[in-house]
Amino acid sequence: MDTARTVVALRARIRSWRAAGDRIALVPTMGALHQGHLSLVDIGRRRAHRVIASIFVNPKQFGANEDLDRYPRQEAADAELLRKAGCDLLFLPPAEAVYPRGYATTVSVAGLDRPMEGATRPGHFDGVATVVTKLLLMAFPDVAIFGEKDWQQLAIIRRLAADLNIPAEIVGAPIIREADGLAMSSRNAYLSPQHRAIAGALFRTLQATAATLSSGASVPDTLSAARAALQSAGFAVDYLLLADEQTLAPMDRALPGGRLFAAARLGSTRLLDNLPVLPA
């Protein structure tokens, strides 16, 4: 596996692959890789001849009081994981390669950025949409793969690719979970041993809530009970709602395309998860 640190080097390698007729997959990440990220590489290997993984901790998607400075960075370890996973090229640009001096453009996706994460993290999705648009235009992959844990992000990326006529297939990859159901995330490393011991309760509560909603139970009553259960377990719940998985509009009953979304904190660590809710 080779490493490219400039757009010029990235595109030079892509040109040689294109000349050979290869399909190219892109796996954008912020590093601190785990098995969830490596599953995206595996999907890329099955859908394309060549896989590029990018690692870039994007400053534009962190708010003023968020964890940019303490976000885990482990370049050598990440590179070794990608090599073993069969990645062909690691794109590891410095900030000035992504946002050169005088950079003045922002990509916004109106509407989808407002609920859930957008309500508590203003500007976050502008940063996500901007960097993903740049990565897609830098590499012009045939397919780009994103994890379903960050479902709202996935919906926004699908929308921007369609709206901007970016010719990459946007693929959502299933959530990879720990043995107790906790969705794998780089931020799980922040959990204290005490909080890690109870973190799996988020998934179990969502499973039970999704089953209850699927049976036709009242959405407000069911969500209220789930919120109380999470709070009793030690979570501070930011949001818990049933919404359409494409428009992210709240739903008042279980219908096809419904999905249960949650964000909850244990100490200073914020956990996200989601599950489909299938009507009976």
C-alpha positions as CSV (number, residue, x, y, z in Angstrom):
1,M,0.0,0.0,0.0
2,D,1.3,3.4,-1.0
3,T,0.6,6.8,0.6
4,A,-0.3,10.0,-1.2
5,R,-0.2,13.3,0.7
6,T,-1.1,15.7,-2.2
7,V,-3.9,15.9,-4.7
8,V,-1.4,15.7,-7.5
9,A,0.0,12.4,-6.2
10,L,-3.5,11.0,-5.6
11,R,-4.6,11.8,-9.1
12,A,-1.4,10.5,-10.7
13,R,-2.1,7.1,-9.2
14,I,-5.8,7.2,-10.1
15,R,-4.8,8.0,-13.8
16,S,-2.7,4.9,-14.0
17,W,-5.5,2.8,-12.6
18,R,-8.0,4.3,-15.0
19,A,-5.7,3.6,-17.9
20,A,-5.8,0.0,-16.9
21,G,-9.6,0.0,-16.8
22,D,-9.9,-0.3,-13.0
23,R,-12.9,0.6,-11.0
24,I,-12.1,2.7,-7.9
25,A,-13.7,2.8,-4.5
26,L,-13.1,5.6,-1.9
27,V,-13.4,5.1,1.9
28,P,-13.3,8.5,3.6
29,T,-12.3,8.4,7.3
30,M,-11.0,10.6,10.1
31,G,-8.6,7.9,11.3
32,A,-8.5,6.1,14.7
33,L,-9.6,3.1,12.7
34,H,-11.5,0.1,14.0
35,Q,-13.3,-2.9,12.5
36,G,-16.2,-0.8,11.3
37,H,-13.8,1.2,9.1
38,L,-12.2,-2.0,7.8
39,S,-15.6,-3.4,6.9
40,L,-15.9,-0.4,4.5
41,V,-12.6,-1.3,2.9
42,D,-13.9,-4.9,2.5
43,I,-17.0,-3.6,0.7
44,G,-14.8,-1.4,-1.5
45,R,-12.7,-4.5,-2.5
46,R,-15.8,-6.3,-3.5
47,R,-17.2,-3.4,-5.6
48,A,-14.0,-2.2,-7.2
49,H,-10.6,-3.2,-8.4
50,R,-8.8,-0.5,-6.3
51,V,-9.6,1.0,-2.9
52,I,-8.4,4.4,-1.6
53,A,-8.9,5.2,2.0
54,S,-8.5,8.8,3.1
55,I,-7.6,10.0,6.6
56,F,-8.3,13.6,7.4
57,V,-9.4,15.1,10.7
58,N,-11.6,17.8,9.2
59,P,-11.5,21.0,11.3
60,K,-14.5,22.4,9.6
61,Q,-16.9,19.9,11.1
62,F,-15.9,20.5,14.7
63,G,-17.6,23.2,16.8
64,A,-15.8,25.6,19.1
65,N,-16.4,23.4,22.2
66,E,-15.9,20.0,20.5
67,D,-13.0,17.6,20.6
68,L,-10.8,18.5,17.6
69,D,-7.6,18.8,19.6
70,R,-8.2,15.5,21.5
71,Y,-9.6,13.5,18.6
72,P,-7.4,10.4,18.4
73,R,-4.7,10.4,15.8
74,Q,-2.6,7.2,15.1
75,E,-1.3,7.4,11.6
76,A,1.2,4.5,11.7
77,A,-1.3,2.1,13.3
78,D,-4.1,3.1,10.9
79,A,-1.8,2.6,7.9
80,E,-0.9,-0.9,9.1
81,L,-4.6,-1.8,9.5
82,L,-5.4,-0.5,6.1
83,R,-2.5,-2.4,4.5
84,K,-3.6,-5.7,6.1
85,A,-7.2,-5.0,5.0
86,G,-6.1,-4.8,1.4
87,C,-6.3,-1.1,0.8
88,D,-4.4,0.0,-2.3
89,L,-3.7,3.7,-1.4
90,L,-3.8,5.8,1.7
91,F,-4.6,9.5,1.0
92,L,-3.3,11.4,4.0
93,P,-3.4,15.1,3.1
94,P,-2.3,17.9,5.4
95,A,-4.9,20.7,6.1
96,E,-3.3,23.0,3.6
97,A,-3.9,20.5,0.8
98,V,-7.6,20.4,1.6
99,Y,-8.1,24.0,2.5
100,P,-5.4,26.1,0.8
101,R,-4.8,29.7,1.7
102,G,-7.7,31.8,0.6
103,Y,-10.2,28.9,0.6
104,A,-13.7,30.5,0.6
105,T,-16.3,27.9,-0.4
106,T,-18.8,26.0,1.7
107,V,-21.2,23.3,0.7
108,S,-24.6,23.2,2.5
109,V,-27.4,20.8,2.2
110,A,-30.6,22.6,3.2
111,G,-33.2,20.8,5.3
112,L,-31.4,17.5,6.0
113,D,-28.9,19.4,8.1
114,R,-31.5,20.8,10.5
115,P,-32.8,18.0,12.7
116,M,-31.0,15.7,15.1
117,E,-27.2,16.4,14.9
118,G,-27.8,19.7,13.1
119,A,-29.9,21.0,15.9
120,T,-27.2,20.6,18.5
121,R,-24.1,21.0,16.3
122,P,-24.6,24.1,14.2
123,G,-22.3,24.2,11.1
124,H,-21.3,20.6,11.6
125,F,-22.9,19.3,8.4
126,D,-21.6,22.2,6.3
127,G,-18.1,21.0,7.3
128,V,-19.0,17.4,6.5
129,A,-20.6,18.3,3.1
130,T,-17.7,20.5,2.1
131,V,-15.0,18.0,2.8
132,V,-16.8,15.1,1.3
133,T,-17.6,17.0,-1.8
134,K,-13.9,17.9,-2.1
135,L,-12.8,14.3,-1.6
136,L,-15.2,13.0,-4.2
137,L,-14.0,15.6,-6.7
138,M,-10.3,14.9,-5.8
139,A,-10.6,11.2,-6.5
140,F,-13.7,10.9,-8.7
141,P,-14.3,7.3,-7.5
142,D,-16.9,4.9,-9.0
143,V,-18.2,4.2,-5.5
144,A,-17.8,5.8,-2.1
145,I,-18.6,4.0,1.1
146,F,-19.9,5.4,4.4
147,G,-21.0,3.8,7.6
148,E,-24.7,3.7,8.5
149,K,-24.0,4.6,12.1
150,D,-23.9,8.2,11.0
151,W,-27.1,7.9,9.1
152,Q,-27.9,11.6,8.9
153,Q,-24.5,12.2,7.4
154,L,-25.1,9.4,4.9
155,A,-28.4,11.0,3.9
156,I,-26.7,14.3,3.4
157,I,-23.9,12.8,1.3
158,R,-26.4,11.0,-0.9
159,R,-28.3,14.3,-1.4
160,L,-25.3,16.4,-2.3
161,A,-24.0,13.8,-4.8
162,A,-27.3,13.7,-6.5
163,D,-27.7,17.5,-6.5
164,L,-24.2,18.3,-7.7
165,N,-24.2,15.5,-10.3
166,I,-21.2,13.8,-8.8
167,P,-21.0,10.5,-10.6
168,A,-20.1,8.3,-7.6
169,E,-22.4,5.6,-6.2
170,I,-22.8,6.3,-2.5
171,V,-23.0,3.1,-0.5
172,G,-24.1,2.7,3.1
173,A,-22.4,0.0,5.1
174,P,-24.1,-1.8,8.0
175,I,-23.1,-0.8,11.5
176,I,-20.5,-3.1,13.0
177,R,-21.1,-3.7,16.7
178,E,-19.2,-4.8,19.8
179,A,-20.2,-8.0,21.5
180,D,-22.7,-6.1,23.8
181,G,-24.2,-4.3,20.8
182,L,-22.4,-0.9,21.1
183,A,-21.9,0.6,17.7
184,M,-18.2,0.7,16.9
185,S,-16.9,4.3,16.9
186,S,-13.5,6.0,17.3
187,R,-15.0,8.0,20.2
188,N,-15.7,4.8,22.2
189,A,-12.1,5.1,23.3
190,Y,-13.2,8.1,25.5
191,L,-15.5,5.9,27.6
192,S,-14.4,5.3,31.2
193,P,-14.5,1.6,32.2
194,Q,-17.6,2.3,34.2
195,H,-19.4,3.9,31.3
196,R,-18.2,1.3,28.9
197,A,-19.8,-1.4,31.0
198,I,-23.2,0.2,30.5
199,A,-22.8,1.6,27.0
200,G,-24.4,-1.5,25.4
201,A,-27.7,-0.6,27.0
202,L,-28.2,2.0,24.3
203,F,-28.5,-0.7,21.6
204,R,-30.6,-3.0,23.7
205,T,-33.0,-0.2,24.5
206,L,-33.3,0.7,20.9
207,Q,-33.9,-2.9,19.9
208,A,-36.8,-3.1,22.4
209,T,-38.2,0.2,21.4
210,A,-38.1,-0.7,17.7
211,A,-39.9,-3.9,18.4
212,T,-42.6,-2.1,20.4
213,L,-43.1,0.6,17.7
214,S,-43.3,-2.1,15.0
215,S,-46.2,-3.6,16.9
216,G,-48.2,-0.4,16.4
217,A,-47.7,1.1,19.9
218,S,-48.0,4.8,20.5
219,V,-44.9,6.6,19.3
220,P,-44.9,9.3,22.0
221,D,-45.5,6.8,24.8
222,T,-43.0,4.3,23.6
223,L,-40.3,7.0,23.1
224,S,-41.0,8.5,26.5
225,A,-40.6,5.1,28.1
226,A,-37.3,4.5,26.2
227,R,-35.9,7.8,27.2
228,A,-36.7,7.1,30.9
229,A,-35.0,3.7,30.6
230,L,-31.9,5.3,29.2
231,Q,-31.8,8.0,31.8
232,S,-32.2,5.4,34.5
233,A,-29.2,3.5,33.1
234,G,-27.1,6.6,33.3
235,F,-27.4,8.2,29.9
236,A,-28.1,11.9,29.2
237,V,-30.4,11.7,26.1
238,D,-29.9,14.4,23.5
239,Y,-32.6,13.1,21.2
240,L,-34.6,9.9,20.5
241,L,-37.1,9.9,17.7
242,L,-38.7,7.9,14.9
243,A,-38.1,9.5,11.5
244,D,-38.2,8.8,7.8
245,E,-34.8,7.5,6.8
246,Q,-34.6,9.6,3.6
247,T,-36.2,12.9,4.6
248,L,-35.4,12.7,8.3
249,A,-38.9,14.0,9.0
250,P,-40.4,12.8,12.3
251,M,-43.1,10.0,12.0
252,D,-46.1,9.6,14.3
253,R,-46.4,5.8,13.5
254,A,-44.3,3.0,12.2
255,L,-44.4,3.1,8.4
256,P,-42.1,1.6,5.7
257,G,-38.8,3.6,5.7
258,G,-39.0,4.4,9.4
259,R,-35.9,4.5,11.5
260,L,-35.2,5.0,15.2
261,F,-32.5,7.5,15.9
262,A,-30.7,8.2,19.2
263,A,-27.9,10.4,20.5
264,A,-27.0,10.0,24.2
265,R,-24.1,10.9,26.4
266,L,-22.2,8.9,29.0
267,G,-20.0,11.4,30.8
268,S,-18.4,13.5,28.1
269,T,-18.7,10.8,25.4
270,R,-21.6,11.2,22.9
271,L,-22.9,8.0,21.4
272,L,-25.0,7.7,18.2
273,D,-27.1,4.8,17.0
274,N,-30.0,3.9,14.8
275,L,-32.2,1.0,13.8
276,P,-34.8,0.4,11.2
277,V,-38.4,0.1,12.4
278,L,-40.5,-2.2,10.3
279,P,-44.3,-1.9,10.5
280,A,-46.1,-5.1,11.5
